[in-house]
């Protein structure tokens, strides 16, 4: 397969399963239609892999599929909508920062419990910590 990557190679490089890659294409999440070889197999380019890695980060960070799709539509439509793309990215950045803040607060509580348990285990006074009844 000269000049392109198979769906298996793209799956390996992106960590996305073959079914997920087909889903991305079917749902209009790709920046371009994925061309096919003479044998009918998908042929991805390096730019497709980079786009999929970005989309994967968007999804892993909680961006809804509809927002990824909207972002892809804007990119596909070309220059002139950069401010709209920027607003989508800013909104997602705010959401991720809020999620990080929530996780940080949870981590602080959990760490506090770890410290208490470590002390009690070390001192041999752990019996009865949060015992039922």
C-alpha positions as CSV (number, residue, x, y, z in Angstrom):
1,X,0.0,0.0,0.0
2,X,2.2,2.8,-1.3
3,X,1.6,6.4,-0.1
4,X,-1.0,5.5,2.5
5,X,-1.9,3.7,5.6
6,X,-4.3,0.8,6.0
7,X,-7.1,1.0,8.5
8,X,-5.2,-1.5,10.7
9,X,-2.1,0.7,10.7
10,X,-4.2,3.7,11.6
11,X,-5.8,1.7,14.4
12,X,-2.4,0.8,15.7
13,X,-1.1,4.3,15.6
14,X,-4.1,6.0,17.1
15,X,-5.3,3.4,19.6
16,X,-8.8,3.6,18.0
17,X,-10.4,0.3,17.0
18,X,-11.3,-0.5,13.4
19,X,-15.0,-0.1,14.3
20,X,-14.3,3.3,15.9
21,X,-12.5,4.5,12.7
22,X,-15.4,3.4,10.6
23,X,-17.7,5.2,13.0
24,X,-15.7,8.4,12.7
25,X,-16.0,8.2,8.9
26,X,-19.7,7.3,8.9
27,X,-20.6,10.1,11.3
28,X,-18.8,12.8,9.3
29,X,-16.1,13.3,11.8
30,X,-13.2,13.1,9.3
31,X,-11.9,16.2,7.5
32,X,-12.2,14.5,4.1
33,X,-13.7,11.4,2.6
34,X,-11.2,8.5,3.1
35,X,-10.1,7.3,-0.4
36,X,-10.2,3.6,-1.3
37,X,-7.6,1.5,-3.0
38,X,-8.4,-0.3,-6.2
39,X,-9.3,-3.3,-4.0
40,X,-11.8,-1.1,-2.0
41,X,-9.7,-0.8,1.1
42,X,-9.4,2.5,3.0
43,X,-6.2,4.5,2.4
44,X,-5.4,7.0,5.1
45,X,-2.9,9.8,5.0
46,X,-0.6,11.2,7.7
47,X,-2.9,14.2,8.1
48,X,-5.8,11.8,8.8
49,X,-3.8,10.2,11.6
50,X,-3.0,13.6,13.1
51,X,-6.7,14.6,12.9
52,X,-7.8,11.3,14.6
53,X,-5.2,11.8,17.4
54,X,-6.7,15.2,18.0
55,X,-10.3,13.9,17.9
56,X,-9.3,11.1,20.3
57,X,-7.9,13.8,22.7
58,X,-11.1,15.7,22.4
59,X,-13.2,12.6,23.2
60,X,-10.9,11.5,26.0
61,X,-11.3,14.9,27.6
62,X,-15.1,14.8,27.4
63,X,-15.9,16.6,24.2
64,X,-19.3,15.4,23.0
65,X,-19.4,13.8,19.6
66,X,-21.8,16.5,18.3
67,X,-19.1,19.1,19.2
68,X,-16.3,17.1,17.5
69,X,-18.6,16.9,14.5
70,X,-19.3,20.6,14.5
71,X,-15.6,21.4,14.8
72,X,-14.9,19.0,11.8
73,X,-17.6,20.7,9.8
74,X,-16.1,24.1,10.4
75,X,-12.6,22.9,9.5
76,X,-13.9,21.3,6.3
77,X,-15.7,24.4,5.3
78,X,-12.3,26.3,5.1
79,X,-11.2,29.7,6.1
80,X,-13.5,32.4,7.5
81,X,-14.9,30.6,10.5
82,X,-11.8,30.5,12.7
83,X,-13.6,32.6,15.5
84,X,-16.3,30.0,15.7
85,X,-13.7,27.2,15.9
86,X,-11.9,29.2,18.6
87,X,-15.1,29.6,20.6
88,X,-15.7,25.8,20.5
89,X,-12.2,25.2,21.7
90,X,-12.5,27.8,24.5
91,X,-15.7,26.3,25.7
92,X,-14.2,22.8,25.8
93,X,-11.1,24.2,27.5
94,X,-13.3,25.7,30.2
95,X,-15.1,22.4,30.6
96,X,-11.8,20.5,30.9
97,X,-10.5,23.0,33.5
98,X,-13.7,22.6,35.5
99,X,-13.4,18.8,35.4
100,X,-9.7,19.1,36.5
101,X,-10.8,21.3,39.4
102,X,-13.4,18.8,40.5
103,X,-10.9,15.9,40.2
104,X,-8.3,17.9,42.2
105,X,-10.8,18.5,45.0
106,X,-11.7,14.8,45.1
107,X,-8.0,13.9,45.1
108,X,-7.4,16.1,48.1
109,X,-10.1,14.4,50.1
110,X,-8.8,11.0,49.0
111,X,-5.3,11.9,49.8
112,X,-6.4,13.1,53.3
113,X,-7.9,9.7,53.9
114,X,-4.7,7.9,52.7
115,X,-2.6,10.0,55.1
116,X,-4.9,9.1,58.0
117,X,-4.9,5.4,57.2
118,X,-1.2,5.3,56.7
119,X,-0.6,6.9,60.1
120,X,-3.0,4.5,61.8
121,X,-1.6,1.4,60.0
122,X,2.0,2.5,60.9
123,X,1.0,3.2,64.6
124,X,-1.0,0.0,64.8
125,X,-4.2,1.9,65.6
126,X,-6.1,1.1,62.4
127,X,-8.5,-1.4,64.0
128,X,-12.0,0.1,64.0
129,X,-11.4,2.8,61.5
130,X,-14.8,3.3,59.9
131,X,-16.1,-0.1,61.1
132,X,-19.7,-0.9,60.3
133,X,-22.1,-0.4,63.2
